[in-house]
Amino acid sequence: MKKTVYLLVLFAAILFASSTFAQNKRFKLIQKDKNIEFAEDESPVSQLRTAAHDIAVTVLPDSVRPQNAINIHIVFGPSVNIDAVGSVVLGVKPSCHTPTCNEPYITSSFLSSKIINKATRTIDFTIGGLLPYKEYDLWGAVFGLDGDRCTGSQIALIYFKTAPTPADKPEKMLMVIDKEYEGNAQLNTVLDRYKSDVSVNKPMLQIEKYYIEGTNMQRAQLYQNIRQKFNNDNLTYLFFLGDNAAITGQFVKLNNEGAPVATYFSTTFSYYTQPMYNTLSYSAWDDTFKIFDRADICAVPPTEVRPDVYQQQNAMISMGMVIPDITFNINQQIDYLVAYFNKVHAFRARDIVFESKVLITDAFVSEAGVVQQAEAGGLWAAEVLQFGRAKDPDYSGDDVVWKNDFMNKLGTKSYEIFTLTLHGTWNYHSFGISNQDITNLPALNTRLIDLYSCSVGKFQGNNYLAGQYLGKGNVMNVHAFCENIGIFSETGQSGLKRLYAHDGVYQYFTRGFSISDSYRYAQSYSEAEVILGDPLLKLRSDVPLPVRLESFEARARETAAALTWMTTEELNSDRFEIEHSEKGKSWTKIGTVKARGNGEARQQYEFAHETPSPGQNLYRLKAVDLDGSFAYSKVRSVVFANENLFSIYPNPAADRLFIKQMGASKVKSVRISNSSGQPVRYFDYMSGESIRLTGLTDGAYVVKITTTDGKSVTRKVLKGRSN
């Protein structure tokens, strides 16, 4: 397969806008294999070109998910010939404000004329998969108004900003499991432990199991269930165990008379991540998932055969999957799954760690720019693989030097990420690396294997490479593609640079986002994309805090734990959630303190835990950004002995003093002495929670409480006005 270099460009506080556009830019729709792309048209302006199109575009926050989605309302004015519209293309990219800024589009939606409400001359469409509290630009174009269905005019370039992430909003994960695994005690044990592990950091996430057999009818039902849970239960993550849920769709090209002229097949999981608009439709008549398209995208057919949305990267749900090899019997499949979840548990327990290094290889152009990008933020040291020959975009044969370096570095060193772009198939990488070579590695201590190669994630192939990587050593996630992918170059530079750029996948990863969220927010999902492994896993357990925390202390203050902390830098910081634990295994949120926002000035915060437990009390801060990313502080400990856990109030007291026991010890007697140490009141038992101070003069007294186990507690109390 010939290719050059893969470029990672895949075609509220809330501020939203409404505009009417008369743009001079022209664009062309281009057929690229099975996909449609658009590009700026530099040809001479056609005489049929309309100078100004009467089209208004409004962007509003989505009512259900204003932090993740926008609603787009397009109105075609009376001068627009609605019947001439062939396609509408909408895309969103991160907004930037520098002359050299060229951020990639992270979502794209290709709409057919079917989506137009001709009675009202409007289009209403929702774009999701956006990051909370982030600035974006919406771009739009309409094709067909100039008499050519492949020629379009820009209709929108609108800035907007999404809402901050809501605090404590419950989420749901649907764990979609192959039916043949149901009831397996060994697997259920590790899945129960997985749910327990996840609850430590995501207590608001509910995990629901869903078993599926490998029939298209059940896949269609699964999609409807996902749609319902997305709308009603805030379904946020999909975790597929096995391949029964994978959809193989038929993409049927029709000529202008409506007869099929070509059919190709594609297998996908990402179909489920797009619950609002389905491109593939299930047909019970012939039990298939299909989409009809035109062979000639520039033709004007008698009837529009395409669906409302005929091509999209608009993922609204994050996904992950663990897919055992098809050659495994059922016992081997279970062993593969159990071994993986054991690794995940060890990683969360910090028993598996990785060095802060990345390994990079680009088979087609120099990696120098990628290395510079990777090391720019000081998060990683970068290494490259050595080549024994000049790089050739069309070459995928043996390179002994490269292969030896590959086996040596991956087999003996530790990395957080190995990123590569090569030629490939499901069982072969360029330069002599086969799936058997992965098996032969002495070790593999790499956190993420990121594979920009054709079909290495094709899980229908025997011993498929991506699955081999996931099952080897300490690998936690593998990102790959199960079909051939488009490969492009950008002015001779490696497309891998964008992974490390400001809004690249790895930058989200380093800010505390999970693996699945990082890829979705950075570039959405293509139909061929697979993210092997737990979708909730993060880069490392010690992800940097969203704020610069100078100090965090916890001290006993009588019967309360006093927590204090100081920040020296805050950027888009939203809040601090204070969490408490007795043994460090299960954490409970006990309070929230609002952050003071942006700036580099020192900020001091405090919080009192009034009801600590007898013995050890552990505390940590969860620093949460406006975009929902978060990280934890170090843990602080405060120990309260049983006999000290008494609350004596009010202080000063008037006529009555309350003594509330908080530990296991019981009060035996209470003695009150004056400032000279002379006893003035004695109670050999307490009939309630208070003692009377009537008759004592105002002043300072010492209250001594003796417990039934012979221990004592003293407190200084003032008698006087309690206000």
N, C-alpha and C positions, 0 to 999 in steps of 0.2 A: 504494500500500500504506500503510495507516494504522498508526502506531506512536507511542509516546511516547519514552522514553529508555532506552537499553540499560544494564542493571545487570550488572556482571561477577560475578554469583553464579550459578554453574552447579552446577542441581541435577543387642644394642642395647648401652659402658655402655648397658644396655637395661632399661627398667622396663615390665613388662606386668602386667595385672591380670585377675582373675576375679571376677565378681559375679552375684548373683541379684537381679532387679529387680522391684519392684512399684510402678510409676509411675502418677501420676494424669493425666499429659498425654495428650490425645487428638489424633489427626491424621487428616486426610482426604486421600485420593488424588484428584487433579483432572486431568481430561483437558484438555490445552491443545494444540489442533491435533493433531499426530501424536505429541506427547510426553506423558508422565505426570509430574506434579509432586506434591509433598506440601506441606501447610501445616497449621499448628496449628488445631485445631477449637475454636471458642469457643462452640459451641452447648451447650444444657443436657445434662448427662450422661444417657445412655440408661439405662433400667432393666435392659437386657441387659448393661450394662457389668460385666465381671469385676473385682472389687476388687483382686485380686492374681494375677498370672499366674506360674505355676511354670516359669520359663524362666531358665536359666543361660547366661551368655555369657563365654567365655574368649578372650583375645587373647594370641597367642604370636608370637615372631619367626619369620619364614620361614626354613627351614633352608638354603636356597640363597642368598637375598638378604636377610639380616636388616637391611641398611642401607636397603633400598628397599621391603620388603613385610612384611605381617603375615598370619598365619593366624588365622581366626576360627572358633571352635567353639561352636555353639549346641546346647543340650540342652533338649528339651521334656519337662517333668515329667509324671507320670501324670495330673495333673488337666487337662492341656491336650488339647482335642479336635483332633488333628492334621488331620483332614479339614476342619476349619473354616478353616484357614489359607489365605488367598488370595495374599498377597504378603509378602515381607520386604524392607525397604529399609535399606541400610547406607550410611553416609557418613562421611568423614573430613575434619576441618578442623584448621588449626593451633591448638594450645592456647595460651591466653593467660590472664592472671591479674589483669586490671584490670576494674573494674565497667563501664567503657564499651567493653570489647573486644567486637567482633562480627565475627570473622573468617569469611570465606565457606568453604563446603564446597568442597574441591578434588577430591574423587572422590565418585561416587554410583553405587550398584549396586542395581537393582530385580530381585529374585529371585522366580520363580514357585514354586508349591507343588511343582513337579516336582523341585526341588533337594533336597527333604527325603528323607532316608533313613528311611522309615517303620519299618523293622525295628529300627533303633537309636534312632529318634526324635531324629535329629541333623541338623545342617547343618554342612558344612565348606566354607569359602570363603576365598579369598586376595584381598586388596586390595594392589595395587602402585602404582607411580608416586610413591612417597614420597621425601622428601629425607633423605639420611643425617644421623644424629645430630640429629634435630629432634623437638620435643615436639608431639604430636597428641592429638586427642580423637576416639574412635570413637563415632558415634551410630547407634542402630538402632531400628526399630519393626516390629511384626508387625501385619498387617491381616487382619481377618476373625474374630477370636476373640469379638467382641461381636455376632456375627450379621449384620454388614454388611461386605461385602468391601472397601468404600471407607473404613472406619473402622479406625484402628489405635491401638495403645498403645506408648509408648516402652518398650523393653526394655534399652537400654544407653546409658551415657554413660561411657566408659572412657578414662582417660588412659594414654598410652604414649609411649615414646621409642625411636626407631630406633637402630641401631648406627652407629658411625663408618664412613666409607668405607674399604674395604680398600686397602692400599697395593699398587701395582704389579699390579693384577689386569688381565689381558688383556681387551680388548673387541673387538667386531666391528661394522663398518658393512657393511650390504648395500646396494650401489649398484644399484638396479633400473632398467634401461635399456631403452628401446624397441628391439625387435629390428632395426628398420630402420636404427638407428645403428651396429650392430655392424660392425666392420672399417673404420670411417671413420678414416683416418690423422690428420686434423686434430683430431678430437675426442679420439682416443686420446692424442695428444700433450699436450693440456691436462689430461686426466684423470691421466696419469702424473705431470705436474708437480704437480697437486693432491695426489696421494698423497704425493709428496716433501715438499710444504709442510706437510701435516698431520703427518707423522712428526716434524717438529721439536718441536712442542709435545705431541704425543700418540704417543710412540714405541710404546706398548703397543696401539695401535689397528690392527687389520687391516682393510683395505678389500677387499671381494670384489665383483666384477661379476656381475650376474645379468641376462640378457637375456630379455625377455618379449614375446610377441605378444599382441594385444588380444583374447583369447578368454577366456570365463568359466572354461573348464576349466583354462587356464594360470594364471588368477588364483587358482583354488582350490588348485592345486599350489603356487603361490607362498606362500599362507597356510600350508600345511603345512610348507614349508621354513622359513619364518620361525619357526613354532612350534618346530621341531626345533632350529634354531640358537639360539633364545632359551633353550631348556632346556639345551643342551649346550655352546654356544660363547659365552655371554654376549653375545648380540646386543643392542646398545645403541642403534644408530642405523639409520634407513632413509633413503635418499636416492634419490628418484624422478626420473629424467630422461625427460621425456615423460609422456603420460597413459595409456599402455596398461595400467598396473596399476590404474587407478581402477575401483572397483566401483560399479555401479549396482544397488541392491537394490530389491526389491519388498516393500513393507510392506502386508500384506493384513489387513484388518479383517473378522472373522467375526461373524455373529450368534450367538444362543444355540443355534441348531440346527447351527452349523458351516458355514453358507453364506457366501460372500464378499459383503460389502455395499459395500466401498470398497477401492480400491488406490491407493497413491501411490508415487512413485519418488524415490529420493535417491541422489546420487553421493558417494562417500566414499573417502578414503585412510586415515582413522584406524582403520578396521576392522583393518588390519594391525598396529596398535600395541597391540592387545588379544589377545595370543596364548593366554591361558589360557581365556577364555570367549568364544565367538563367538555374537553375536546373530543374524547372518545365516548361513544354511546353504546350501551349494551343492547344487542338485538336478541330477544328470546327466540325469535323465529329460526335463526340459524346458530344461536348460542355463540356469538362473537362480539368482540368490541371493535367498532369500526369508526373511521372518519373518512368522509368523502371530500376530495379536493379536486381542483381543476388542473389538468395537465398543462394548459396554457393560462398562466396567471394574468395575462394581459387581455384575454378574450372577454367578450361581453356575452355571457350565456343567456339563453331564454329564461332559465330559472337558476337562482343561486342555490348551489348544492352544499356549500360549506356551512358548518354550524355557526352560531353567533360568534363564538371565539374559536378560531381555527388554528391558532398557534399561540402558546403563551409560556412565559416563565414568570409565574405569579404565585409562588408557593406561600401559603398562609399557615402551614403546619410544619414543624420540624420533624425529621425522620432519622432513624438508624435501623440497622438490621444485622443479624448474625445468621449466616447461611452455610450450613455444613455442606461438604462436597457431595455431589450426586452419586459418587462411587461408594459412599459410606452406607453400611447397613444401619438399622435403627439404633442399635446399641452404640455404634461408633458416632452416630449423629448426637446422641445424648451425651456421650463422653466429650465431644467437641464443645457442645454448649456449656456443660458443667465446668470444663476446664477454663473456658473464657470467663464465666462469671466468677470463678475463683480468682482469676487475675484481677478482675475489676474490684473485688472486695479487698484484695491485697493493696491495690493502688490507692483506694480510698483510705485504707488504714495507714498509708505512707510506708508500707513495707517494700514497695517498688518505687524507685526514684530514677530520674534521668538527668544527665548533665545538660546544662543550658547551652547546647550546641545544636547547629543544624548542618545537614549534609545536602549538597545541591549538585545536580548534574543536568545539563542541557545538551542533548545530542546534536543540536543544530547550530547554535551560536554561542558566543562567549558567555560565561556565567558571571563575569566581572561586575556588571551592573547589579546583578541579583545579590551577590556577596555584599556589595556596598550598601544596598538597601536593607539587607538582613541585619547588618552590624550597626546601622545608623542609630538605632535607639538604645544601644547598649544592652539589649536583652539576650543576644546570642553571640557566640563566636561561630563563624561559618567556615566550612571546609568544602572542597570540591573533589570530584573523582578525576583521576588523571587519564588522559587519552593517549593511545599509542599511534594515532593516525589523525590526519586532518579531518575536521568535521565536514560531513557531507549530508545534506538534507535527505538524500535518497538512499543512504546506506544504512543497513541494519545487520550486516554480517558480523563475524567475530572480531573482537578487539581484545586480545589477551591481556594487554596492559590494563585496560579499563575493567575487565572482569576480575582480574586479580585484586585490583584496588577495591572494587565493590565487595568482594568476599572478605577481604582483610578488614576494611573499615566497619562494615555492618556486623561482621562476626566477632569483633573484639572491642569495639568502642560503644559509647552511649550517646544517643542524640534525642532531642525532643522531637525533631521533625526531619524526615528524609523526603525531599522534594525532587521529582525527576520528570522530564519530558523526553520520551523516546518513542520509536516505533514499537509496536507490540501486538500480541494476540493473547487469548486467554491462557496459553501455556508457554509463551516465549516473550522475553524482552530482547531488545537490541543487544548486540555485542556478545552473544553467547550465553545469556542468562535464561535458564528454563526454570520451570516450577521445581524440578528436582534439585537445582542449585539452592533454592530457598530452603528446602528440606535439609540439605547438607550443611547449612551454616552452623558453626559450632554454638553460636548464641545470636540473639537478636534483641538488643536492649534499646529499642527505638519507640518513642511514644506514639508518633503518627507517621504512617507511610502514605505519601500523597502522590498518586500516580496519574500523570497526564499522558496516557498512552492508550491507543485503541484497544478496547475489548478485554483488558486485563481483569476487569470486574465481571466478565461474562460467566455468571454462576452456573449456567447450564453446561459448561465445559468440564471435563474430567480434570481434577486437581487444578482448578483455576487459580491463577497467580494471587489475586487479591485475597482469596480465602486461605491460601498457603501462608501469606504474610500474617494474617490475623491470628492464625493458629500457632504461630511460631514465637517462642520466647516471651518477651514482655510487651509485645505490640498491643496497644489499647484500641486504636482506630486505624482503618484504612479507607482512604478516599479514592475512588476509581470510577471507571465508566464501563458499562456492560455492552456498549455498542461502539462503532467507529465514531470518532469525534473530529470536528473541523479543526484544522491546524492553520494558523496564520502567524506572520511575523510583524513586528512593528519597528520600522526603520532599523532593521538589523539587530534590535535588542531582544533579549529573552522576554517572552511573555510572563515568565515566572516572577518578574519584578513586581507585578501587581499584587501578588499574594502578600508581599511585605509592605505595600504602600499604605498610606494613611487610612484608607477605607478598605484595605485588603483583608482577606480571610484571617490571616495570622494576627493582624492587629486587634481584631475583635477577640480572637482567642486569648491574647495576652491581657486583655482587659477584663477577663473573668467570664466571658460568654462560653457556653457549652460548644462542643464540636459541631452539632447540628445547627444551632442558632448562628454560629459564625459563618458557615457556608451559605445559609439562607439569607442572612442580612447582607452579605457581601456580594452575592451573585445569583441569588435565588437557586432553583434547581432545574437542571435540564432533564429531559425525559430519560436519558441514559445514565443518570448519576446514581451511584450507590455510596452510602456512607456506612461502612461496616463497623460494627461495634456499638456500644452504649451511646445513645444520642445525648445523654446528660453529662457525660464526662467532660471535664475541663482540662486545660493544658497541664496544670500542676496544682498541688494542694496549697501552695503559698503564692497565689496570684497577687500582684501588688494591689494595695488598697486604692479605692477611687480618690482618697484624700491622703495627704502626707501626715501620718500620725506621729507626732513627736513623743508623746507619752501616753500611757494608759495604766492607771493604778486602781487597786481595790483594797480597801482597808475596813476593819471592823470599827464601827462607831456605836458603842453601847450595844443595842440589840439589832442594829441595821448594818448593812454593807454599803459603804460609801464608795461610789465609782467616780473617778475623775479622769478626764483625758484632754489632750491639747492637740490641735492641728496647726500646721504651719502653711498649708496650701490646700485650697479646695477649688475644684473645677467641676461645675455642674453636679455638685453633691446634693443629694436630696434629704437623707435622714440617716440616723444611727439607730439600729435595732439592738437592744440589750438582751442577751441570751444567757440563761442560767442552766447549770447542770450539777448534779451531785457526784457523778462518776465519770463524766466526759463522754458517755456513749449516747445519751439522749438529751437534746437541748430544747429548752422552752423559752419562747420570747416573753420577757417580763415587762417590757416597756419600749417606747420609741422617743427619741429626741430629735427634733427637726434640725437639720444642718443650716448653717447661716449663709450658704451660697458660695459665690466665687470670690477668689482673692488669695493673696499670699500672706495676709496679716495673721498673727496668732489668734486662735479662737479657743476658749476654754469651755468645757462642758462638764456637767455633773449629773449624777443620778443616784438615788438611794433605793436600795432593796430593803423594804421594811420587814419582810418575812423570810429571812434566810432559814435554812435547815440546820439542825444540830449536826456538828461535824464539818466535813469539807464542803465548801461552796465554790463552784467554778463559774467564771464570768468571761464572756467574750463580746466584742462589738462586731456587728455586721454593718459595714459601711456601704450604703446603697446609693448609686448614681441615679440621676434623673432618667437615664435611658434604661434602667433596670439592671445594669451590671452591678456586681457587688463582690466583696471579698471580706475575709474575717481578720480580726486582729489576733495577736497572741492571747493565750488564755491566762487569766489571773485567778489566784486562789485566796479565799478567806476562810479561816477555820473558827467556828463558834463551838465552844464547849457547852455541853448540856446545861450546866448550872448557870451559865451566863445568859441564857436565852429567856430573860424576863423583861417585859415591857412595863415600866413604872411611869404613870402619867396621871394628871397633868403635872407639869413642873415649870413654874410654881404651882402649888396646889392651894385650894381654899379650905374647905371643910372635909373633903374626902380624897383619898389617894387610891388609885386603881393599880392593882398588880396582876398583870396578865402573864401566865406562864406559856412559853412558846416551845420549850423542850420537853423531855420525858420526865424530868424530875418534878416532884410534888413539894408544895410549900408545907413545912412543918411548923415554923414559927416566924414572927416578925417582931423585931425590936427597934424602937426609935430612940435615938440619943440626941442630946442637944450639942451645941458647938463645943462644949467643954467635955464631952464624952460621957455625960451622966445619962443613964436611961430615964426616959420620961413616959414611955408608953410601951406595953408589951402585949403581944397576942400569941397565945400558945396554939392557936389554930385559926383558920380563916373559914368563915361560913359562906363567903361569897368571893367576889373578885375585888373587893375594896375594903379599906379600913378607914375609920373616922378619925379626923384630926381636931375635932371640936375641943376647945379648951386650951389648945396650945397657942402660945404667943407667936406672932410673925417672926420669921428668922430662918436660919439655916439648921438643918437636921441631917443626921446620918441614919439611913434605913438599912438594917441588916436582915436579910432573908436567909433562913436556914432550911435546907431541903431535907426530905425524909431519908436521903442516903448520907446525911452528915456533912454535906458541903454547904458553903455559905456564899452569899453575894451581898455586896454593899453598894449603896447608891447615895449620892448627895442630893437632897431635896430641899427646896425653899418653900416655906409656908407663907402665903400671902395671897394677893390677887392672882388668879389664874389667867387673866387676860394680858 
